[in-house]
């Protein structure tokens, strides 16, 4: 492992796509970072749930929003809207969807490998 390492999302180590979503993953010795891009109209319960086989997302998320807006509802009833400049953490057991007509783009530091 190098003492200094740089990677670019332009040449991601892995790219995963599903209807209305793309996840670009960069893997480093100690972990990974992902860029999540969700298109307008994306909703976890409609676009990801059928593939995962669970009614809510079972991953924990920790990230920072670059652009767009996302509404997140946890199964305990709590909800938040996140947008550019916001950082967030979300426990397993939630649904989420894009608000508006701008793609939602965020950097995620947990759950990169668990998306599809």
The first five atom37 places (N, CA, C, CB, O) and aatype in JSON, in Angstrom:
{
  "aatype": [20, 20, 20, 20, 20, 20, 20, 20, 20, 20, 20, 20, 20, 20, 20, 20, 20, 20, 20, 20, 20, 20, 20, 20, 20, 20, 20, 20, 20, 20, 20, 20, 20, 20, 20, 20, 20, 20, 20, 20, 20, 20, 20, 20, 20, 20, 20, 20, 20, 20, 20, 20, 20, 20, 20, 20, 20, 20, 20, 20, 20, 20, 20, 20, 20, 20, 20, 20, 20, 20, 20, 20, 20, 20, 20, 20, 20, 20, 20, 20, 20, 20, 20, 20, 20, 20, 20, 20, 20, 20, 20, 20, 20, 20, 20, 20, 20, 20, 20, 20, 20, 20, 20, 20, 20, 20, 20, 20, 20, 20, 20, 20, 20, 20, 20, 20],
  "atom_mask": [
    [1, 1, 1, 1, 1],
    [1, 1, 1, 1, 1],
    [1, 1, 1, 1, 1],
    [1, 1, 1, 1, 1],
    [1, 1, 1, 1, 1],
    [1, 1, 1, 1, 1],
    [1, 1, 1, 1, 1],
    [1, 1, 1, 1, 1],
    [1, 1, 1, 1, 1],
    [1, 1, 1, 1, 1],
    [1, 1, 1, 1, 1],
    [1, 1, 1, 1, 1],
    [1, 1, 1, 1, 1],
    [1, 1, 1, 1, 1],
    [1, 1, 1, 1, 1],
    [1, 1, 1, 1, 1],
    [1, 1, 1, 1, 1],
    [1, 1, 1, 1, 1],
    [1, 1, 1, 1, 1],
    [1, 1, 1, 1, 1],
    [1, 1, 1, 1, 1],
    [1, 1, 1, 1, 1],
    [1, 1, 1, 1, 1],
    [1, 1, 1, 1, 1],
    [1, 1, 1, 1, 1],
    [1, 1, 1, 1, 1],
    [1, 1, 1, 1, 1],
    [1, 1, 1, 1, 1],
    [1, 1, 1, 1, 1],
    [1, 1, 1, 1, 1],
    [1, 1, 1, 1, 1],
    [1, 1, 1, 1, 1],
    [1, 1, 1, 1, 1],
    [1, 1, 1, 1, 1],
    [1, 1, 1, 1, 1],
    [1, 1, 1, 1, 1],
    [1, 1, 1, 1, 1],
    [1, 1, 1, 1, 1],
    [1, 1, 1, 1, 1],
    [1, 1, 1, 1, 1],
    [1, 1, 1, 1, 1],
    [1, 1, 1, 1, 1],
    [1, 1, 1, 1, 1],
    [1, 1, 1, 1, 1],
    [1, 1, 1, 1, 1],
    [1, 1, 1, 1, 1],
    [1, 1, 1, 1, 1],
    [1, 1, 1, 1, 1],
    [1, 1, 1, 1, 1],
    [1, 1, 1, 1, 1],
    [1, 1, 1, 1, 1],
    [1, 1, 1, 1, 1],
    [1, 1, 1, 1, 1],
    [1, 1, 1, 1, 1],
    [1, 1, 1, 1, 1],
    [1, 1, 1, 1, 1],
    [1, 1, 1, 1, 1],
    [1, 1, 1, 1, 1],
    [1, 1, 1, 1, 1],
    [1, 1, 1, 1, 1],
    [1, 1, 1, 1, 1],
    [1, 1, 1, 1, 1],
    [1, 1, 1, 1, 1],
    [1, 1, 1, 1, 1],
    [1, 1, 1, 1, 1],
    [1, 1, 1, 1, 1],
    [1, 1, 1, 1, 1],
    [1, 1, 1, 1, 1],
    [1, 1, 1, 1, 1],
    [1, 1, 1, 1, 1],
    [1, 1, 1, 1, 1],
    [1, 1, 1, 1, 1],
    [1, 1, 1, 1, 1],
    [1, 1, 1, 1, 1],
    [1, 1, 1, 1, 1],
    [1, 1, 1, 1, 1],
    [1, 1, 1, 1, 1],
    [1, 1, 1, 1, 1],
    [1, 1, 1, 1, 1],
    [1, 1, 1, 1, 1],
    [1, 1, 1, 1, 1],
    [1, 1, 1, 1, 1],
    [1, 1, 1, 1, 1],
    [1, 1, 1, 1, 1],
    [1, 1, 1, 1, 1],
    [1, 1, 1, 1, 1],
    [1, 1, 1, 1, 1],
    [1, 1, 1, 1, 1],
    [1, 1, 1, 1, 1],
    [1, 1, 1, 1, 1],
    [1, 1, 1, 1, 1],
    [1, 1, 1, 1, 1],
    [1, 1, 1, 1, 1],
    [1, 1, 1, 1, 1],
    [1, 1, 1, 1, 1],
    [1, 1, 1, 1, 1],
    [1, 1, 1, 1, 1],
    [1, 1, 1, 1, 1],
    [1, 1, 1, 1, 1],
    [1, 1, 1, 1, 1],
    [1, 1, 1, 1, 1],
    [1, 1, 1, 1, 1],
    [1, 1, 1, 1, 1],
    [1, 1, 1, 1, 1],
    [1, 1, 1, 1, 1],
    [1, 1, 1, 1, 1],
    [1, 1, 1, 1, 1],
    [1, 1, 1, 1, 1],
    [1, 1, 1, 1, 1],
    [1, 1, 1, 1, 1],
    [1, 1, 1, 1, 1],
    [1, 1, 1, 1, 1],
    [1, 1, 1, 1, 1],
    [1, 1, 1, 1, 1],
    [1, 1, 1, 1, 1],
    [1, 1, 1, 1, 1]
  ],
  "atom_positions": [
    [[0.85, -1.18, 0.0], [0.0, 0.0, 0.0], [0.89, 1.25, 0.0], [-0.97, 0.0, 1.23], [1.85, 1.34, 0.77]],
    [[0.57, 2.17, -0.86], [1.32, 3.41, -0.96], [0.97, 4.34, 0.21], [1.02, 4.11, -2.31], [-0.13, 4.26, 0.77]],
    [[1.89, 5.21, 0.58], [1.61, 6.16, 1.65], [0.72, 7.3, 1.17], [2.91, 6.73, 2.21], [0.13, 8.01, 1.98]],
    [[0.62, 7.47, -0.14], [-0.26, 8.47, -0.74], [-0.92, 7.82, -1.95], [0.52, 9.79, -1.14], [-0.25, 7.21, -2.78]],
    [[-2.22, 7.97, -2.04], [-2.93, 7.35, -3.16], [-4.05, 8.27, -3.61], [-3.49, 5.96, -2.77], [-4.74, 8.88, -2.79]],
    [[-4.24, 8.37, -4.92], [-5.29, 9.2, -5.48], [-6.0, 8.41, -6.57], [-4.72, 10.53, -6.04], [-5.36, 7.7, -7.35]],
    [[-7.32, 8.53, -6.6], [-8.11, 7.91, -7.65], [-9.16, 8.92, -8.09], [-8.78, 6.58, -7.16], [-9.45, 9.89, -7.38]],
    [[-9.73, 8.69, -9.26], [-10.75, 9.58, -9.8], [-12.01, 8.79, -10.13], [-10.22, 10.31, -11.06], [-11.94, 7.64, -10.58]],
    [[-13.16, 9.4, -9.91], [-14.41, 8.77, -10.29], [-14.52, 8.63, -11.81], [-15.6, 9.56, -9.75], [-15.33, 7.84, -12.31]],
    [[-13.72, 9.39, -12.55], [-13.72, 9.28, -14.01], [-13.23, 7.91, -14.46], [-12.84, 10.37, -14.62], [-13.57, 7.44, -15.54]],
    [[-12.42, 7.26, -13.62], [-11.92, 5.91, -13.9], [-12.16, 5.04, -12.67], [-10.39, 5.92, -14.29], [-11.23, 4.45, -12.11]],
    [[-13.41, 4.97, -12.24], [-13.78, 4.24, -11.02], [-13.37, 2.78, -11.1], [-15.29, 4.33, -10.79], [-13.32, 2.19, -12.18]],
    [[-13.07, 2.2, -9.94], [-12.71, 0.78, -9.87], [-13.89, -0.11, -10.23], [-12.21, 0.44, -8.46], [-13.72, -1.19, -10.78]],
    [[-15.1, 0.37, -9.92], [-16.31, -0.4, -10.21], [-17.46, 0.56, -10.43], [-16.63, -1.4, -9.06], [-17.56, 1.59, -9.76]],
    [[-18.33, 0.23, -11.37], [-19.53, 1.02, -11.62], [-20.72, 0.07, -11.59], [-19.44, 1.79, -13.0], [-20.73, -0.96, -12.27]],
    [[-21.72, 0.42, -10.79], [-22.94, -0.38, -10.7], [-24.11, 0.5, -11.14], [-23.16, -0.93, -9.25], [-24.23, 1.65, -10.73]],
    [[-24.97, -0.06, -11.98], [-26.11, 0.7, -12.47], [-27.38, -0.09, -12.3], [-25.91, 1.09, -13.94], [-27.4, -1.32, -12.42]],
    [[-28.43, 0.61, -12.03], [-29.77, 0.09, -11.94], [-30.66, 1.2, -12.47], [-30.16, -0.36, -10.46], [-30.19, 2.33, -12.61]],
    [[-31.9, 0.93, -12.76], [-32.79, 1.94, -13.31], [-32.71, 3.23, -12.49], [-34.22, 1.42, -13.35], [-32.97, 3.23, -11.29]],
    [[-32.37, 4.32, -13.15], [-32.3, 5.67, -12.58], [-31.2, 5.86, -11.54], [-33.61, 6.01, -11.96], [-31.25, 6.82, -10.77]],
    [[-30.2, 4.95, -11.49], [-29.13, 5.13, -10.51], [-27.81, 4.58, -11.02], [-29.5, 4.45, -9.2], [-27.76, 3.61, -11.78]],
    [[-26.73, 5.24, -10.57], [-25.38, 4.79, -10.86], [-24.56, 4.97, -9.6], [-24.76, 5.58, -12.06], [-24.64, 6.0, -8.93]],
    [[-23.76, 3.97, -9.28], [-22.85, 4.06, -8.14], [-21.44, 3.77, -8.66], [-23.25, 3.07, -6.99], [-21.17, 2.7, -9.21]],
    [[-20.55, 4.74, -8.47], [-19.16, 4.6, -8.88], [-18.33, 4.42, -7.62], [-18.67, 5.85, -9.71], [-18.39, 5.23, -6.7]],
    [[-17.55, 3.34, -7.58], [-16.83, 2.97, -6.35], [-15.32, 3.06, -6.57], [-17.21, 1.55, -5.9], [-14.78, 2.56, -7.55]],
    [[-14.66, 3.72, -5.62], [-13.2, 3.76, -5.56], [-12.78, 2.97, -4.33], [-12.65, 5.25, -5.5], [-13.27, 3.23, -3.22]],
    [[-11.9, 2.01, -4.51], [-11.46, 1.15, -3.41], [-10.03, 1.49, -3.04], [-11.59, -0.34, -3.79], [-9.15, 1.59, -3.9]],
    [[-9.82, 1.67, -1.75], [-8.5, 1.96, -1.2], [-8.15, 0.86, -0.2], [-8.45, 3.37, -0.53], [-9.01, 0.05, 0.15]],
    [[-6.93, 0.82, 0.25], [-6.5, -0.21, 1.18], [-7.37, -0.31, 2.43], [-5.1, 0.04, 1.59], [-7.64, -1.41, 2.91]],
    [[-7.8, 0.83, 2.96], [-8.56, 0.82, 4.2], [-10.06, 0.98, 4.05], [-8.06, 1.88, 5.07], [-10.76, 1.07, 5.05]],
    [[-10.56, 1.02, 2.84], [-12.0, 1.19, 2.66], [-12.34, 1.64, 1.26], [-12.54, 2.19, 3.65], [-11.6, 1.41, 0.3]],
    [[-13.49, 2.27, 1.16], [-13.94, 2.71, -0.15], [-14.75, 4.0, -0.02], [-14.77, 1.61, -0.85], [-15.21, 4.36, 1.06]],
    [[-14.91, 4.65, -1.14], [-15.78, 5.82, -1.24], [-16.57, 5.64, -2.53], [-14.97, 7.18, -1.22], [-16.05, 5.14, -3.53]],
    [[-17.82, 6.06, -2.5], [-18.67, 5.9, -3.68], [-19.35, 7.21, -4.01], [-19.71, 4.79, -3.47], [-19.64, 8.02, -3.13]],
    [[-19.59, 7.4, -5.29], [-20.41, 8.53, -5.73], [-21.74, 7.94, -6.18], [-19.71, 9.37, -6.9], [-21.81, 7.19, -7.16]],
    [[-22.79, 8.29, -5.44], [-24.14, 7.84, -5.75], [-24.81, 8.91, -6.61], [-24.96, 7.56, -4.45], [-24.83, 10.08, -6.23]],
    [[-25.36, 8.53, -7.76], [-26.12, 9.44, -8.6], [-27.49, 8.83, -8.82], [-25.39, 9.72, -9.96], [-27.62, 7.75, -9.4]],
    [[-28.53, 9.53, -8.35], [-29.91, 9.08, -8.52], [-30.64, 10.11, -9.38], [-30.63, 8.9, -7.13], [-30.64, 11.3, -9.08]],
    [[-31.25, 9.64, -10.45], [-31.94, 10.51, -11.39], [-33.32, 10.92, -10.85], [-32.09, 9.8, -12.75], [-33.87, 10.23, -9.99]],
    [[-33.87, 12.03, -11.35], [-35.23, 12.41, -10.96], [-36.18, 11.24, -11.19], [-35.7, 13.66, -11.77], [-36.11, 10.55, -12.21]],
    [[-37.06, 11.02, -10.23], [-38.01, 9.91, -10.29], [-37.51, 8.67, -9.58], [-38.3, 9.58, -11.72], [-38.29, 7.72, -9.39]],
    [[-36.23, 8.63, -9.17], [-35.69, 7.46, -8.47], [-36.31, 7.37, -7.08], [-34.15, 7.54, -8.37], [-36.44, 8.36, -6.37]],
    [[-36.69, 6.15, -6.71], [-37.19, 5.86, -5.37], [-36.69, 4.47, -4.99], [-38.76, 5.95, -5.3], [-36.86, 3.52, -5.75]],
    [[-36.08, 4.35, -3.81], [-35.49, 3.08, -3.4], [-36.52, 1.96, -3.43], [-34.9, 3.21, -2.0], [-36.24, 0.89, -3.97]],
    [[-37.7, 2.18, -2.87], [-38.7, 1.11, -2.78], [-39.22, 0.66, -4.15], [-39.86, 1.57, -1.92], [-39.75, -0.44, -4.26]],
    [[-39.08, 1.49, -5.16], [-39.53, 1.11, -6.51], [-38.4, 0.57, -7.38], [-40.16, 2.31, -7.19], [-38.61, -0.37, -8.16]],
    [[-37.21, 1.14, -7.26], [-36.13, 0.81, -8.18], [-35.09, -0.16, -7.63], [-35.45, 2.06, -8.6], [-34.38, -0.81, -8.4]],
    [[-34.97, -0.26, -6.31], [-33.95, -1.13, -5.72], [-34.57, -2.29, -4.93], [-33.03, -0.32, -4.81], [-34.07, -3.41, -4.98]],
    [[-35.65, -2.02, -4.22], [-36.29, -3.04, -3.38], [-36.55, -4.35, -4.12], [-37.58, -2.5, -2.85], [-36.26, -5.41, -3.56]],
    [[-37.09, -4.33, -5.34], [-37.33, -5.62, -6.02], [-36.06, -6.45, -6.22], [-37.98, -5.37, -7.37], [-36.11, -7.68, -6.16]],
    [[-34.95, -5.8, -6.44], [-33.68, -6.53, -6.63], [-33.13, -7.03, -5.3], [-32.65, -5.63, -7.32], [-32.57, -8.13, -5.23]],
    [[-33.28, -6.23, -4.24], [-32.73, -6.59, -2.93], [-33.64, -7.55, -2.16], [-32.49, -5.33, -2.11], [-33.16, -8.32, -1.32]],
    [[-34.94, -7.52, -2.43], [-35.86, -8.42, -1.76], [-36.24, -8.0, -0.35], [-35.28, -9.76, -1.72], [-36.69, -8.83, 0.44]],
    [[-36.05, -6.73, -0.02], [-36.45, -6.21, 1.29], [-37.32, -4.96, 1.07], [-35.19, -5.87, 2.18], [-37.12, -4.24, 0.09]],
    [[-38.28, -4.71, 1.96], [-39.16, -3.55, 1.76], [-38.47, -2.21, 2.02], [-40.36, -3.67, 2.66], [-38.91, -1.18, 1.51]],
    [[-37.4, -2.22, 2.82], [-36.64, -1.0, 3.09], [-35.15, -1.29, 2.9], [-36.92, -0.48, 4.54], [-34.73, -2.44, 2.92]],
    [[-34.37, -0.23, 2.72], [-32.93, -0.37, 2.56], [-32.33, -0.82, 3.89], [-32.29, 0.98, 2.1], [-32.59, -0.23, 4.93]],
    [[-31.52, -1.86, 3.85], [-30.93, -2.42, 5.06], [-29.47, -2.02, 5.24], [-31.04, -3.91, 5.04], [-28.76, -2.63, 6.04]],
    [[-29.02, -1.01, 4.51], [-27.66, -0.5, 4.65], [-27.66, 0.74, 5.53], [-27.04, -0.18, 3.27], [-28.65, 1.48, 5.59]],
    [[-26.56, 0.97, 6.2], [-26.33, 2.22, 6.93], [-25.55, 3.14, 6.01], [-25.57, 1.97, 8.29], [-24.6, 2.71, 5.37]],
    [[-25.95, 4.4, 5.95], [-25.31, 5.35, 5.06], [-24.67, 6.49, 5.84], [-26.33, 5.91, 4.06], [-25.19, 6.94, 6.86]],
    [[-23.52, 6.94, 5.35], [-22.81, 8.09, 5.89], [-22.24, 8.82, 4.7], [-21.68, 7.67, 6.93], [-21.37, 8.3, 4.01]],
    [[-22.74, 10.04, 4.44], [-22.32, 10.7, 3.22], [-22.44, 12.21, 3.26], [-23.1, 10.18, 2.1], [-22.76, 12.81, 4.28]],
    [[-22.15, 12.8, 2.1], [-22.21, 14.25, 1.92], [-22.79, 14.53, 0.54], [-20.79, 14.9, 2.08], [-22.38, 13.93, -0.45]],
    [[-23.75, 15.44, 0.49], [-24.46, 15.76, -0.75], [-23.67, 16.77, -1.57], [-25.87, 16.31, -0.45], [-23.21, 17.79, -1.05]],
    [[-23.51, 16.46, -2.86], [-22.88, 17.4, -3.79], [-23.92, 18.23, -4.52], [-22.0, 16.65, -4.79], [-23.74, 19.44, -4.69]],
    [[-25.02, 17.59, -4.96], [-26.07, 18.33, -5.68], [-27.38, 17.55, -5.6], [-25.67, 18.57, -7.16], [-27.39, 16.36, -5.3]],
    [[-28.46, 18.26, -5.86], [-29.78, 17.64, -5.82], [-30.31, 17.49, -4.4], [-29.75, 16.29, -6.49], [-29.66, 17.88, -3.43]],
    [[-31.51, 16.92, -4.32], [-32.18, 16.77, -3.02], [-32.77, 15.37, -2.9], [-33.28, 17.83, -2.85], [-33.26, 14.8, -3.87]],
    [[-32.72, 14.84, -1.67], [-33.24, 13.51, -1.39], [-34.07, 13.56, -0.13], [-32.1, 12.48, -1.24], [-33.68, 14.19, 0.86]],
    [[-35.23, 12.91, -0.15], [-36.09, 12.77, 1.02], [-35.88, 11.36, 1.55], [-37.61, 13.04, 0.69], [-35.98, 10.39, 0.8]],
    [[-35.61, 11.24, 2.84], [-35.34, 9.94, 3.47], [-36.34, 9.74, 4.6], [-33.87, 9.84, 3.99], [-36.51, 10.61, 5.45]],
    [[-37.0, 8.57, 4.61], [-37.97, 8.23, 5.65], [-37.54, 6.92, 6.28], [-39.43, 8.13, 5.07], [-37.42, 5.9, 5.6]],
    [[-37.31, 6.94, 7.59], [-36.94, 5.72, 8.31], [-38.2, 5.0, 8.76], [-36.04, 6.05, 9.53], [-39.25, 5.63, 8.96]],
    [[-38.1, 3.68, 8.92], [-39.27, 2.91, 9.33], [-39.76, 3.28, 10.73], [-38.96, 1.43, 9.27], [-40.87, 2.9, 11.1]],
    [[-38.96, 4.01, 11.53], [-39.43, 4.47, 12.83], [-40.23, 5.77, 12.73], [-38.24, 4.68, 13.76], [-40.69, 6.3, 13.74]],
    [[-40.41, 6.27, 11.48], [-41.22, 7.46, 11.26], [-40.44, 8.75, 11.12], [-42.16, 7.61, 12.37], [-41.0, 9.75, 10.68]],
    [[-39.17, 8.76, 11.46], [-38.37, 9.97, 11.3], [-38.04, 10.18, 9.83], [-37.07, 9.9, 12.14], [-37.92, 9.23, 9.06]],
    [[-37.89, 11.45, 9.44], [-37.57, 11.75, 8.06], [-36.73, 13.02, 7.99], [-38.85, 11.9, 7.21], [-36.77, 13.87, 8.87]],
    [[-35.96, 13.11, 6.89], [-35.15, 14.3, 6.63], [-35.11, 14.54, 5.13], [-33.71, 14.15, 7.22], [-35.31, 13.62, 4.33]],
    [[-34.84, 15.79, 4.77], [-34.52, 16.16, 3.4], [-33.07, 16.63, 3.42], [-35.51, 17.27, 2.84], [-32.69, 17.44, 4.27]],
    [[-32.27, 16.12, 2.49], [-30.88, 16.55, 2.42], [-30.62, 17.17, 1.05], [-29.92, 15.36, 2.68], [-31.21, 16.78, 0.05]],
    [[-29.71, 18.15, 1.04], [-29.37, 18.85, -0.19], [-27.91, 19.26, -0.2], [-30.26, 20.06, -0.38], [-27.17, 18.9, 0.71]],
    [[-27.5, 20.02, -1.21], [-26.09, 20.4, -1.37], [-25.49, 20.99, -0.1], [-25.97, 21.4, -2.5], [-26.06, 21.88, 0.53]],
    [[-24.31, 20.48, 0.26], [-23.61, 20.95, 1.45], [-23.96, 20.19, 2.72], [-23.89, 22.39, 1.66], [-23.28, 20.34, 3.73]],
    [[-25.03, 19.38, 2.69], [-25.43, 18.62, 3.87], [-24.63, 17.32, 3.97], [-26.94, 18.31, 3.84], [-24.32, 16.69, 2.96]],
    [[-24.31, 16.92, 5.19], [-23.79, 15.6, 5.49], [-24.86, 14.86, 6.24], [-22.45, 15.66, 6.3], [-25.69, 15.47, 6.91]],
    [[-24.86, 13.53, 6.15], [-25.94, 12.76, 6.75], [-25.47, 11.38, 7.18], [-27.1, 12.63, 5.78], [-24.46, 10.86, 6.7]],
    [[-26.22, 10.82, 8.1], [-26.1, 9.42, 8.46], [-27.52, 8.88, 8.54], [-25.3, 9.22, 9.82], [-28.42, 9.54, 9.06]],
    [[-27.71, 7.68, 8.03], [-29.03, 7.06, 7.99], [-28.87, 5.61, 8.4], [-29.68, 7.19, 6.56], [-28.06, 4.88, 7.81]],
    [[-29.63, 5.19, 9.4], [-29.57, 3.8, 9.85], [-30.34, 2.89, 8.9], [-30.15, 3.67, 11.27], [-31.19, 3.35, 8.14]],
    [[-30.02, 1.62, 8.94], [-30.74, 0.62, 8.13], [-32.23, 0.68, 8.45], [-30.19, -0.81, 8.39], [-32.62, 0.97, 9.58]],
    [[-33.05, 0.42, 7.42], [-34.5, 0.42, 7.59], [-35.14, 1.7, 7.1], [-34.85, 0.2, 9.03], [-35.89, 2.34, 7.85]],
    [[-34.87, 2.09, 5.87], [-35.39, 3.35, 5.36], [-35.75, 3.24, 3.88], [-34.37, 4.48, 5.57], [-35.34, 2.31, 3.18]],
    [[-36.53, 4.21, 3.43], [-36.83, 4.41, 2.02], [-36.32, 5.81, 1.7], [-38.38, 4.24, 1.7], [-36.13, 6.63, 2.6]],
    [[-36.09, 6.1, 0.42], [-35.61, 7.42, 0.02], [-36.01, 7.66, -1.42], [-34.08, 7.55, 0.2], [-36.15, 6.73, -2.21]],
    [[-36.19, 8.96, -1.77], [-36.49, 9.31, -3.15], [-36.0, 10.7, -3.47], [-37.98, 9.2, -3.41], [-35.88, 11.57, -2.61]],
    [[-35.73, 10.89, -4.76], [-35.25, 12.18, -5.26], [-36.4, 13.18, -5.25], [-34.66, 12.04, -6.69], [-37.52, 12.87, -5.65]],
    [[-36.09, 14.37, -4.77], [-37.04, 15.48, -4.78], [-36.66, 16.4, -5.94], [-37.03, 16.26, -3.39], [-35.5, 16.78, -6.09]],
    [[-37.63, 16.76, -6.77], [-37.38, 17.71, -7.84], [-36.88, 17.06, -9.11], [-36.4, 18.74, -7.39], [-36.92, 15.84, -9.27]],
    [[-36.39, 17.91, -10.02], [-35.99, 17.41, -11.33], [-34.49, 17.54, -11.58], [-36.74, 18.14, -12.4], [-34.05, 17.59, -12.73]],
    [[-33.7, 17.59, -10.52], [-32.25, 17.6, -10.62], [-31.72, 16.28, -10.06], [-31.63, 18.82, -9.85], [-32.22, 15.81, -9.03]],
    [[-30.73, 15.66, -10.7], [-30.16, 14.43, -10.14], [-29.59, 14.69, -8.74], [-29.06, 13.88, -11.07], [-29.05, 15.76, -8.46]],
    [[-29.71, 13.69, -7.89], [-29.11, 13.72, -6.55], [-27.74, 13.06, -6.65], [-30.02, 12.98, -5.49], [-27.62, 11.93, -7.13]],
    [[-26.7, 13.77, -6.21], [-25.34, 13.24, -6.25], [-24.74, 13.39, -4.85], [-24.47, 13.97, -7.33], [-24.74, 14.48, -4.28]],
    [[-24.23, 12.28, -4.31], [-23.63, 12.3, -2.98], [-22.41, 11.39, -2.94], [-24.64, 11.88, -1.91], [-22.32, 10.42, -3.69]],
    [[-21.49, 11.72, -2.05], [-20.35, 10.85, -1.76], [-20.71, 10.05, -0.53], [-19.03, 11.67, -1.55], [-21.16, 10.61, 0.48]],
    [[-20.51, 8.74, -0.59], [-20.84, 7.85, 0.52], [-19.57, 7.18, 1.02], [-21.89, 6.78, 0.1], [-18.72, 6.75, 0.23]],
    [[-19.45, 7.09, 2.35], [-18.26, 6.5, 2.96], [-18.56, 5.19, 3.66], [-17.65, 7.47, 3.94], [-17.66, 4.54, 4.18]],
    [[-19.81, 4.8, 3.68], [-20.24, 3.49, 4.14], [-21.27, 3.01, 3.13], [-20.83, 3.53, 5.61], [-21.88, 3.83, 2.44]],
    [[-21.46, 1.75, 3.03], [-22.49, 1.15, 2.18], [-22.16, 1.14, 0.69], [-23.76, 1.88, 2.38], [-23.02, 0.77, -0.12]],
    [[-20.96, 1.53, 0.31], [-20.62, 1.56, -1.12], [-20.82, 0.2, -1.76], [-19.18, 2.02, -1.32], [-21.41, 0.1, -2.84]],
    [[-20.33, -0.84, -1.13], [-20.42, -2.17, -1.73], [-21.78, -2.82, -1.57], [-19.38, -3.06, -1.13], [-22.05, -3.84, -2.2]],
    [[-22.65, -2.25, -0.74], [-23.94, -2.89, -0.49], [-25.03, -2.46, -1.46], [-24.39, -2.61, 0.92], [-26.13, -3.02, -1.44]],
    [[-24.77, -1.46, -2.31], [-25.78, -1.0, -3.25], [-25.75, -1.9, -4.49], [-25.55, 0.48, -3.64], [-24.75, -1.95, -5.21]],
    [[-26.83, -2.58, -4.71], [-27.01, -3.57, -5.79], [-25.74, -4.32, -5.91], [-27.39, -2.92, -7.15], [-25.63, -5.22, -6.74]]
  ]
}
